[in-house]
Amino acid sequence: MRVEIRTNVQYDSIVSSAALHDLLASRYPIYRGISRPSYGKARTSGVPEIDQLLAHHGQPGVPQGALTILRGQPGSGRTSTAARILAHATQRAQPVAWIDVEGFIYPPALHQHHLQLERLLIIQPSLSQSVYAAEQVLRSGLFSWVALTGFTDILHTKRARRVLHAVQTGETSGLVILDSHHTMSIRAALELELQRKQEHIQVRLAGLSGSEVPDQFAISVRA
């Protein structure tokens, strides 16, 4: 089979089906409307209860080279949960980053979760520079985890695809903190819904790319 592609220049380009197959199988991300990426790598969250929740659904860990959403109401424990995940990475001598558009991240509070601040890069860009900052940090591949806060007004626009492309290129794990009622224009690999229950945080698997979430199984994480 041969596919003829005619362009508006003065020549025709003939591409074989084998060449198209090789292109589609390459490592470069090609966005096709109904396709879903396959996440071959995963890493532990460092929070045993969350790892237990993922194992309950047959997942080896948090997808690498992908975005994970921590969703909930203000005060639900999203920031503290992200801090615990990043802290576990720093305790294993891995550098992490936090891109904070809102400017609310307070390093001493992160240190209370045993996050080693010498291994943490905090960037607080303006809203207009936030996507560019996220792209550079995620694409670099220098950080095992990158947390994103204050991206609510960005990730429901077309610019969200730039963030997704960057995290796939850098093969890092991105944590996006969102309010319960906000959505993204792209599908995250993993979505966790958090809710405060007195002295604990209830975590439920709310979304998993390429799979159905079979039940309402939830676990409690100490606050």
N, C-alpha and C positions, 0 to 999 in steps of 0.2 A: 504494500500500500504506500502511496506517495501523496503528500499533501502539498498543494501549490498555494503559496502565499503571495498575493499581488499587493504591491505597495504603490504609493503615489510618486515614486521616483522612476527613473528611466530603465529599470531592470526588474526582472522577476527573480525571487529566491525560492529554490526548491528544497524543501526539508523532508527528509525521510522519517517514517514513523519511528524507526529505531533511534534517531537523533532526538525526537520529541520525548521518547520514553526515557532516554538517558538524562535529559534536562529535568523532567519531572521527578526523577529518582535522585537528583543531585542534592547536596546538602543545603543549597540556597533556598530560602523560604519563598514559595510561590503561592499566592493566596487565591484559592478557588472557592467559590461561593458556598458550597455545601461540604467542603472537606473539613476535617478536624485534625489538628496535629496529634502526633503520637509521642508521648513523653516516655522515653526509654529509661531515663535516669531519675532517681529519687534520693532524697536524703532525710535523715531523721529530723524531726522538729526540735528535739531536745526536751520536749514536754511529754512525759510518758503517757499521760492520759490522751493527748491528741494522737500520738502514735498508735495507741490502743484503738481509738476510734477509727483511724484509717485502716488498721489491720482488720477490724470487724467488717469493713467493706472491701477487703481483698487488695488494699493498696500498700505497697512496700514503704511508703513515706510520702513526703511532700515533693511534688514534681519539681525537677530542676530544669532551668531554661523555660520557665513558665511563670504566670502570675497566680497568686493565691489571694483571695479576698477574705479579710476578717471583717464581718459585717455585724452591726449591732447599734443600739441606741447609745448616746453619750453616757459614760459611766458603766457600760456593760463589761469592761475589762479588755477592750481591743488593744489599747496601747500597752497595758501591762503584759498581755499575752505575747504581743510582738517583742517586747523587751526581753521576756524570758527566752524566746526563740533565738534572738540575736545574742543573748548572753551565753547560751550554750555554745554557739559557734566561737565566740571570743575565748571561751575557756579551752577550746581546742586549737587556739592560736590562729584562728581564721579572722581576717579583717571583714568588717561589715560596714554598711552605710545606712544613713537615715536622711531622706530628702523630705524636708519639713517646710511646706509652703506656708503653713499657718503660723509658724514661729513659736509653737507652744512646747516643743520638746525641751525638757529640763534635764541636763546630764546628771546632776546628783540623784534625781529620782530614778534614772536608768541604772545608776550604780547600785541602788538598793536591791535591784534584781540580779546583782552580781555580774552585770555587764562590764567588761574591762574597757574603760573609756579610752585607753591608749590604742585600742584596736578598732575604734569607732570613728568614722568620718560623718560629721553632720553638715549638711548643706541646707541653707535656708534661702532659696532663690525667690525672686519676685514671681508673681503668677505668669507674667509674660515670658519668663525664662525657665519656667518649671519643666516643660517638656524637653527642652534642650538639655537641661541639667540631668534629667532622668535618663535620657538617651546616652549621654556620655558615661555616666556611672554604670548603668546596666550593661552597656556594650563592652566596657573595658574588660570584663571577666576577672577583675581583681578582687571582687567581693563575693563571698558565698551567699550572703543575704543582703537585700536592699529593701528597706521599708519606705513606703510612700504615704505621706499624710498631707491633706489639703488638696488632693487632686479630684475632688468631687465634681467640680465644674469643667473638668478637662476630659475625663475618661468616658463621658457619654457623647463625645464629639469624634470626628474622624482622626483627630490627633492621637487617640488611644492606640491606633494601629502602629504608630511610630514607637510607642512604649513597648508594645508587644514584640515588635521586630527586634528591638534592642535587647530585651531580656532573653529572647531565643538565641541571638547572636553571641551574647556573653555567657550563656549557659549558667546564669545565676538563678537564684530563687527570689522572686519579687513578692513582697507582702504589701497589699493595698488595703488601707483602712478606710472603710466606707460606712455611712449611716445606713440604717435598715431600708429606707425607702429609695435610696439612690441606685441607679443602674449604670452599666458600662455598655459601650457600643460594641465591645468585643467580648468573647466568652472566656472567662478565666478557667484554668485547668482545675482549680479547686476552690470551693467556697465554704467557709465555716461561719455559722451564725452563733453569736455569743449573746448570753443573757445573764445578768447578775441575779444570783439567788443567795441572798444573805451573805455568808462568808465564802461562797463558792461562785465560780463562773460556769454556767452550763454551756457546753459546746455541742452543736449539732452539725452534721454534714448536710449542707443545704444544696450543694451542687458539685458534680464531678463530670469533667468533660468526657464524652464518649460513653457514659454509663448512666443507667437509671439509679437513683437513690432509693433503695427498696423499702426503707422503713424510717421511723422517727427516732431511731436509737441515738441517745445523747449520753455524754459523760460529764462529770463535774471536775473542774480544775480548781485547786485552791487559789483564792484571790491574792 
